[in-house]
């Protein structure tokens, strides 16, 4: 039983007031908090800091809005609300969606029309005017950038979202600040206290030792991991970009300050906090300073403290790392289920793109079956595209077991998606290619990567139909797989690549902006015209979302089982609950495929005659004991 489960039990007891319940949660978590704190900060030197933490938590709770305290209690009593089949998300840039926060609020009816009730807004806090990594260079964790409106506008939005049953996720850039953040400015002016808030060194001796093992995140635009600051006469660790200074969490004061920022963000009505770049939180010489045990202890410490103050707010792990490392951000051993409640299923995302390019599912199966099962209290966010690039973080030994060369296989994928193969329908771009290693990533919108851009340019109806089918199939998979499906804004209408970033000096060096388009409201105004490919994509997603919400089998209770069909072009998995079973079958090939129906019959899907496919609303027919599935077709077979 994890700590959340204990808090859920506590919430059912009668207590005299909210503060008493807060103290009960503190008492429940205290032993583990103490152990985690002193594992990071040696007890003899940090007893006072620990006492400061214990004094801080009730103070932060007292400042939490009454309405949110009530919501916290309701969520504890309802169980793991984030595992419900009723949640369907969308990620978006506010300024690209509809100008600003008020403009976004005006579009609440659009979200409800599609069926979306969970929003991830890309960073809206203040940031440097020039390059700012899309807002991930933070000038202030709690102030809204004027381009989006004001803090009052944000509070108005969160209130409106609560009224409409829509959850909100915002980023907490936990690894670094901008060089314009108040702490960085004080450090640059010589303030020793704030210099210790960062990794700052008088000479390059220690940075050189770090560089021996630290990989480069952006080798093309930000080589190296340290930046010399003349004003301060020191080298500062800048793992991402030279204007993003890494926070020094070996200093307990940094943890206390950031915990305060985290809670105050939750107090603004944020339901899910996206912990950005959390794999990088702890730095240690002689390592790659990613996924370290201390980072996991630090994340668990944040989580347990947040639970005491705001137990209705949960954490999302933004850890785009190897599949066997991602699962660890839910917590292991005594931390199992005590780190982040939610994590990006980056493995599934990358594997789906591999299957589209190869038209085969063998690496998909092999990889998914090699990932340990997540804790039952946790869930995934499943997605096919986001604001970021597509990494190719597959396990080399699994590729080799298929008889393939990992380096050559990755080269094929880069060639397929980045316009290096004449026959490929994809229109993507190569991102952060490292000629020293041959590694690279892929950018592009889902529709362009799946061939719609090229198909429309060629006015080829067959290719258009294939592209639409691929877009719908991939979204159907994330809607049916266990977890929260997250649609990237614009993908619901097949938005193509946006190339205008190449004319913007602040963006042209980062081709991830090619998949950060403006929301196309002119196309949305034409959705009633069902002859348009954009309308057919929207209509299909709208229908699939409705089906998902109507059937409890889609709720995430670790109820996903993969089935091998004997056909390498096919992906099949089953979802089960007490009274329902759902079999998903998908064809990743451009040609019709057949599978033997014997195993489907054994599962009971033909026990009441021909089963109904919820997607096409047609019954599945057999031909000589075989089931045929069309190009990029997907079945949802319900056995209730």
VENPE-V241809 format. One line per field, one symbol per residue. ss: DSSP state (h for helix, s for strand, l for the rest). phi: phi as a letter, one per 30 degrees, with the letter a starting at -180 (. if undefined). psi: psi as a letter, one per 30 degrees, with the letter a starting at -180 (. if undefined). A space follows every 50 residues. Layout:
# VENPE-V241809
ss->???
phi->???
psi->???
This chain:
# VENPE-V241809
ss->llhhhhhhhhhllllllhhhhhhhhhhhhhhhhhhhhhhhllhhhhhhhh hhhhhhhhhhhhlllhhhhhhhhhhhhhllhhhllllssssslhhhhhll hhhhhhlhhhhhhhlllsssslllslllllllhhhllllllllsllllll hhhhhhhhhhhhhlllsssssslllssslllhhhhhhhlllhhhhllsls slllhhhhhhhllllllslllslllssssllllssssllllllsssslll lhhhhhhhhhhhhhhhlllllssssllhhhllllllllllllhhhhhhhh hhhhhhhhhllllsssslllllhhhhhhhhllhhhllllllssslhhhhh hhhhhhhhlllhhhhhhhllllllllllsssslllllllslllllhhhhh hllllhhhhhhhhhhhhlllllllllllssssssllllsssssllhhhhl lhhhhhhhllhhhhhhhhhhhhhhhhhhhhlllsssssllhhhllllllh hhhlllllllhhhhhlllllhhhhllllllllhhhhhhhhhhhhhhhhhh lhhhlllllssslllllllsssssssllllssssssslllllsssslhhh hhlllllllllssllllssllssllssssllllssssssl
phi->.ddddddddeddddbdadddddddddddcedddddddddcbeeecbdddd ddddddddddddddeeeddddeddddddidedcdddcbcbcacedddaia ddddedceddedddjdbbcccdebddaedddbhijdccdadbcddedckb dddddddddddddcicdbcbdbdddacddcdedddddddjddeddddbdb bdbcddeddeddbddcdbddcbdibbbdceechbccdbdcbdcccddcdd cdddedddddddddddddjddbcdddhddcdccbeibdhbideddddddd dedddddddbddcbccdcbcbeeddeddddjbhdceicccdbbddddeed ddddddddibcddedddddcceddeddcbcccacbbdcdcdcdddedddd ddicdedddddedddddcicbeddddbcbdbhdcddcidabbbkdedddc jdddddddhcdddddddeddeddddddddcddkcdbcdejddbiddeccd edccddbddbddddcbdddcdddddcddddddeddddedddedddddedd bddddcbhccbdbdcibddccbbbcbbecbbbccbbcccdcebbbddedd dddjdcdcjddcddddibddccbhicccbdehdbccccbc
psi->kleeeeeeeeffkklfleeeeeeeeeeefeeeeeeeeffejkeefgeeee eeeeeeeeeeeffkkeeeeeeeeeeeffaiffgkffkklkklkeffeida eeeeefgeeeeeeegkgkkjklkglkllebkghgfgjkfkffkkkfffbl eeeeeeeeeeeeeghklkklkjifflllffleeeeeefggjeefeffljk keageeeeeefffklkeifefiklgkkkjeefhlkkkiedlfgjkkkjff jfeeeeeeeeeeeeeeffgkekkjjkhffgekkkkglfhkgleeeeeeee eeeeeeeeeiffklkkjijiakefeeffffklbfgkggckfklkifeeee eeeeeeefglgeeeeeeefgklklkfflllkklflafaljlhhlkefeee fggljeeeeeeeeeeefhhgkefkfkiakkkhkjfefgkllkllleeefg feeeeeefhjeeeeeeeeeeeeeeeeeffflkajkjkkkeffghklkjgf fffjfffffjgfffhilkkifeeefgffjffkeeeeeeeeeeeeeeeeff jfffkjhhhkkkkkffjffkkklkkkaefkkkkkkkjglflklklkfeee effgfgfhaklkjfefglkkkkjhgkkkklkhlkkjjkj.
